């Protein structure tokens, strides 16, 4: 009995020691992740919005002329992403240099970074509005040509901005957008054009939708949701087919109020990725097509629209 007790005590000490070692490794891992994220999460602007310090990363092309109003593109990162990574995978800076617009990558809140897209809180919407104000103070921004786009949670945020800041946002775009804000609550003061890209094999935002589980927000069937989104703009019910290219097909809802078209691209076998952009790990997001460049196509779409036309 005494021998058994002694063995039990030794075994207990070993278990405790292993537990402490594991905790130490986890703590070191968390610290390493935090330090690494701090190094990656580079921003060059900050401001206070709703009493909270908010940060952002922006790019001004060398061709910027203060005497000429410049368009502004707001590109919004996804859940657990950050501004510099959104800049990297989307390549918006290259187009900004080519076409002379300013691009800004705002940062979400908390860790991992995220956006409040369900409509319960308006802090992120207010932040984007405040950010536009801040950039307008620093640069000659054309208030008629301000565009928002984003990936995943950021795509959902762009859609929300089209619903709630339609007096400031000229057009919106999304890639693998997680549309959490109810369509019935989307009541813009003017029809906002929209363009979206979704993969049929997206492992995170399923193309066919996903019902609510526990406290999760249900994700809509994407083709059905895009059709309903087009209804908000009073578009014709039957879309026209766009020319297919490799894995990419598209439809266009036209005949919309004030010419606010809605375009929807489908990537066959595509994952939760930015088409034509820098691929992320396939084992996490799936396949990234290069048959279409979402950034370039978005800009071609955006540049057709300005508030007041």
C-alpha positions as CSV (number, residue, x, y, z in Angstrom):
1,X,0.0,0.0,0.0
2,X,2.8,2.4,0.9
3,X,4.6,1.5,-2.3
4,X,1.4,2.2,-4.3
5,X,1.0,5.6,-2.6
6,X,4.6,6.5,-3.3
7,X,4.2,5.6,-7.0
8,X,1.0,7.7,-7.1
9,X,2.7,10.7,-5.6
10,X,5.6,10.4,-8.1
11,X,3.1,10.0,-11.0
12,X,1.2,13.0,-9.7
13,X,4.4,15.1,-9.7
14,X,5.2,14.0,-13.2
15,X,1.7,14.9,-14.4
16,X,1.9,18.4,-12.7
17,X,5.4,18.9,-14.2
18,X,4.2,18.0,-17.7
19,X,1.2,20.3,-17.2
20,X,3.4,23.2,-16.2
21,X,5.7,22.6,-19.1
22,X,2.7,22.5,-21.5
23,X,1.4,25.8,-20.0
24,X,4.9,27.3,-20.4
25,X,5.1,26.3,-24.1
26,X,1.6,27.6,-24.7
27,X,2.4,30.9,-23.0
28,X,5.6,31.2,-25.0
29,X,3.6,30.3,-28.1
30,X,1.0,33.0,-27.4
31,X,3.7,35.5,-26.7
32,X,5.5,34.6,-29.9
33,X,2.2,34.9,-31.9
34,X,1.5,38.3,-30.3
35,X,5.0,39.6,-31.1
36,X,4.9,38.2,-34.6
37,X,1.4,39.8,-35.2
38,X,2.6,43.1,-33.8
39,X,5.5,43.0,-36.3
40,X,3.2,42.1,-39.2
41,X,0.4,44.4,-38.3
42,X,2.1,47.6,-39.6
43,X,-0.1,50.7,-39.9
44,X,0.8,54.3,-40.7
45,X,-2.2,56.1,-39.4
46,X,-4.3,56.3,-36.3
47,X,-7.2,58.3,-35.0
48,X,-9.8,58.2,-32.3
49,X,-13.4,57.1,-33.2
50,X,-16.2,56.6,-30.7
51,X,-13.7,57.1,-27.9
52,X,-11.4,54.3,-29.1
53,X,-8.0,54.5,-30.9
54,X,-8.3,53.0,-34.3
55,X,-5.5,52.4,-36.8
56,X,-5.2,52.1,-40.6
57,X,-2.7,51.7,-43.4
58,X,-2.9,53.9,-46.4
59,X,-1.1,54.4,-49.7
60,X,-0.8,57.6,-51.7
61,X,0.5,57.3,-55.2
62,X,3.5,59.4,-56.3
63,X,1.3,60.8,-59.1
64,X,-1.1,62.3,-56.5
65,X,-1.8,66.0,-57.3
66,X,-3.3,68.0,-54.5
67,X,-4.9,70.3,-57.0
68,X,-7.0,67.4,-58.4
69,X,-9.6,65.5,-56.4
70,X,-8.6,61.8,-56.1
71,X,-10.9,58.8,-55.7
72,X,-10.6,56.8,-52.5
73,X,-10.7,53.0,-52.3
74,X,-11.3,51.4,-48.8
75,X,-10.2,47.8,-48.7
76,X,-11.2,45.8,-45.6
77,X,-9.5,42.8,-44.3
78,X,-11.2,39.6,-43.2
79,X,-11.6,37.9,-39.8
80,X,-8.2,37.2,-38.1
81,X,-6.5,39.2,-40.9
82,X,-4.9,42.7,-40.8
83,X,-4.4,45.7,-43.0
84,X,-0.9,44.9,-44.4
85,X,-2.1,41.4,-45.4
86,X,-5.1,42.7,-47.2
87,X,-2.8,45.1,-49.0
88,X,-0.5,42.2,-49.9
89,X,-3.1,39.7,-51.2
90,X,-5.2,42.2,-53.1
91,X,-2.6,44.3,-54.8
92,X,-4.6,47.5,-54.6
93,X,-1.5,49.6,-54.3
94,X,-0.3,48.7,-57.8
95,X,-3.6,49.9,-59.3
96,X,-3.5,53.0,-57.1
97,X,-0.2,53.9,-58.6
98,X,-1.4,53.3,-62.1
99,X,-4.7,55.2,-61.9
100,X,-4.0,57.8,-59.3
101,X,-6.4,57.0,-56.5
102,X,-5.7,56.7,-52.8
103,X,-6.2,53.4,-51.0
104,X,-6.7,52.8,-47.3
105,X,-6.8,49.5,-45.3
106,X,-8.6,50.1,-42.0
107,X,-8.0,47.8,-39.0
108,X,-10.7,46.0,-37.2
109,X,-10.9,45.6,-33.4
110,X,-10.0,42.9,-30.8
111,X,-7.8,39.9,-31.3
112,X,-8.2,38.3,-33.8
113,X,-9.1,41.4,-35.7
114,X,-12.7,41.5,-36.8
115,X,-15.6,43.7,-38.0
116,X,-19.1,44.1,-36.4
117,X,-21.3,43.3,-39.4
118,X,-24.5,42.1,-37.9
119,X,-25.9,45.6,-37.4
120,X,-26.2,45.5,-33.6
121,X,-23.3,48.0,-33.1
122,X,-22.5,50.9,-35.4
123,X,-19.0,51.6,-34.1
124,X,-17.3,50.2,-37.2
125,X,-19.6,52.1,-39.5
126,X,-18.9,55.3,-37.6
127,X,-15.2,54.5,-37.7
128,X,-15.2,54.2,-41.5
129,X,-17.1,57.5,-41.8
130,X,-14.7,59.2,-39.4
131,X,-11.8,57.7,-41.4
132,X,-13.2,59.2,-44.6
133,X,-13.4,62.6,-42.8
134,X,-9.8,62.2,-41.6
135,X,-8.4,61.4,-45.1
136,X,-10.5,64.3,-46.5
137,X,-8.7,66.6,-44.1
138,X,-5.3,65.4,-45.2
139,X,-5.9,64.9,-49.0
140,X,-8.1,66.2,-51.8
141,X,-10.5,63.3,-51.8
142,X,-13.3,63.3,-54.4
143,X,-16.4,62.8,-52.2
144,X,-18.3,61.5,-55.2
145,X,-15.9,58.6,-55.8
146,X,-15.4,56.7,-52.6
147,X,-15.5,52.9,-52.9
148,X,-15.4,50.0,-50.4
149,X,-14.4,46.4,-50.8
150,X,-13.3,43.6,-48.6
151,X,-12.6,39.9,-48.1
152,X,-14.8,37.6,-46.0
153,X,-15.8,39.4,-42.9
154,X,-14.5,42.5,-44.7
155,X,-16.8,41.8,-47.6
156,X,-19.7,41.7,-45.2
157,X,-18.5,45.0,-43.8
158,X,-18.4,46.5,-47.3
159,X,-22.0,45.3,-47.9
160,X,-23.0,46.9,-44.6
161,X,-21.4,50.2,-45.6
162,X,-23.4,50.1,-48.8
163,X,-26.6,49.8,-46.7
164,X,-25.7,52.4,-44.0
165,X,-23.3,54.9,-45.7
166,X,-24.9,55.1,-49.1
167,X,-24.6,58.9,-49.0
168,X,-20.8,58.5,-49.0
169,X,-20.0,55.1,-50.5
170,X,-20.3,55.2,-54.3
171,X,-20.1,51.4,-54.9
172,X,-19.1,48.3,-53.0
173,X,-17.3,45.0,-53.7
174,X,-16.8,41.7,-51.9
175,X,-14.7,38.6,-52.2
176,X,-16.1,35.5,-50.3
177,X,-18.2,38.0,-48.4
178,X,-19.8,36.8,-45.1
179,X,-23.1,38.7,-45.3
180,X,-24.4,38.8,-41.7
181,X,-26.5,41.9,-42.0
182,X,-30.2,41.1,-42.8
183,X,-31.2,42.1,-46.3
184,X,-34.5,43.3,-45.0
185,X,-32.7,45.9,-42.9
186,X,-30.6,47.2,-45.8
187,X,-32.3,50.4,-46.8
188,X,-29.8,52.7,-48.5
189,X,-30.8,56.3,-49.3
190,X,-29.7,55.6,-52.9
191,X,-29.1,52.4,-54.8
192,X,-25.4,51.3,-54.4
193,X,-23.8,49.3,-57.2
194,X,-22.2,46.0,-56.0
195,X,-19.8,43.5,-57.4
196,X,-18.9,40.1,-55.8
197,X,-16.8,37.1,-56.3
198,X,-17.5,33.7,-54.7
199,X,-15.9,30.2,-55.0
200,X,-18.1,27.1,-55.2
201,X,-15.7,25.2,-52.9
202,X,-15.3,27.9,-50.3
203,X,-14.7,26.0,-47.0
204,X,-15.5,29.1,-44.8
205,X,-18.3,30.9,-46.5
206,X,-20.2,28.0,-48.2
207,X,-21.5,28.8,-51.7
208,X,-24.8,27.1,-50.9
209,X,-25.1,28.7,-47.5
210,X,-25.1,27.4,-44.0
211,X,-27.9,27.4,-41.4
212,X,-27.4,28.9,-37.9
213,X,-25.8,26.6,-35.3
214,X,-26.3,27.6,-31.7
215,X,-25.4,31.3,-31.6
216,X,-23.9,31.5,-35.1
217,X,-25.4,33.7,-37.7
218,X,-26.7,31.8,-40.7
219,X,-24.9,32.3,-44.0
220,X,-27.1,32.7,-47.0
221,X,-27.1,30.8,-50.3
222,X,-24.9,33.1,-52.3
223,X,-26.7,33.0,-55.7
224,X,-30.1,33.6,-54.0
225,X,-28.6,36.3,-51.8
226,X,-27.1,38.1,-54.8
227,X,-30.5,38.0,-56.6
228,X,-32.2,39.5,-53.5
229,X,-29.4,42.1,-53.3
230,X,-30.1,43.1,-56.9
231,X,-33.8,43.5,-55.9
232,X,-32.8,46.2,-53.5
233,X,-31.5,48.2,-56.5
234,X,-34.7,47.5,-58.4
235,X,-32.7,45.6,-61.1
236,X,-34.4,43.4,-63.7
237,X,-35.2,40.0,-62.3
238,X,-33.3,38.1,-65.1
239,X,-29.6,38.7,-65.2
240,X,-27.5,38.5,-68.4
241,X,-24.6,36.1,-68.7
242,X,-21.1,37.6,-68.8
243,X,-18.4,36.0,-71.0
244,X,-16.9,33.0,-69.2
245,X,-13.1,32.7,-68.8
246,X,-11.7,29.4,-67.6
247,X,-13.0,28.6,-64.1
248,X,-14.9,31.9,-63.9
249,X,-18.4,32.7,-65.0
250,X,-20.5,35.8,-64.2
251,X,-23.9,37.3,-64.4
252,X,-25.0,41.0,-64.5
253,X,-28.2,42.4,-63.0
254,X,-28.9,45.5,-65.1
255,X,-31.9,47.8,-65.6
256,X,-31.4,48.9,-62.0
257,X,-32.5,52.2,-60.5
258,X,-30.0,54.9,-61.3
259,X,-28.0,52.4,-63.2
260,X,-26.7,50.8,-60.0
261,X,-25.8,47.4,-61.5
262,X,-25.1,44.3,-59.5
263,X,-22.4,41.8,-60.9
264,X,-21.8,38.3,-59.5
265,X,-18.8,36.2,-60.5
266,X,-18.6,32.5,-59.6
267,X,-15.3,30.6,-59.5
268,X,-15.8,26.9,-60.1
269,X,-13.8,25.0,-57.5
270,X,-12.6,28.3,-56.0
271,X,-12.0,28.7,-52.3
272,X,-12.0,31.4,-49.7
273,X,-9.5,33.4,-51.6
274,X,-8.9,36.6,-53.5
275,X,-9.1,35.8,-57.3
276,X,-5.9,36.8,-59.1
277,X,-4.3,37.8,-55.8
278,X,-1.5,36.3,-53.8
279,X,-2.6,32.8,-52.8
280,X,-3.1,31.9,-49.1
281,X,-2.4,28.4,-47.9
282,X,-4.7,26.0,-49.8
283,X,-5.1,23.7,-46.8
284,X,-6.8,26.7,-45.0
285,X,-8.7,28.6,-47.7
286,X,-8.8,26.3,-50.7
287,X,-7.9,27.1,-54.3
288,X,-7.0,30.6,-55.5
289,X,-7.9,31.1,-59.2
290,X,-5.7,33.2,-61.5
291,X,-8.3,33.2,-64.3
292,X,-9.6,36.6,-63.1
293,X,-8.1,39.5,-61.2
294,X,-10.7,40.6,-58.7
295,X,-8.9,43.9,-57.9
296,X,-8.6,44.9,-61.5
297,X,-12.2,44.0,-62.4
298,X,-13.5,45.8,-59.2
299,X,-11.7,49.0,-60.2
300,X,-13.1,48.8,-63.7
301,X,-16.6,48.4,-62.2
302,X,-16.1,51.1,-59.5
303,X,-14.7,53.7,-61.9
304,X,-18.1,53.7,-63.8
305,X,-19.9,55.1,-60.7
306,X,-19.9,58.4,-58.8
307,X,-22.5,59.8,-56.4
308,X,-24.7,62.3,-58.1
309,X,-24.5,61.0,-61.7
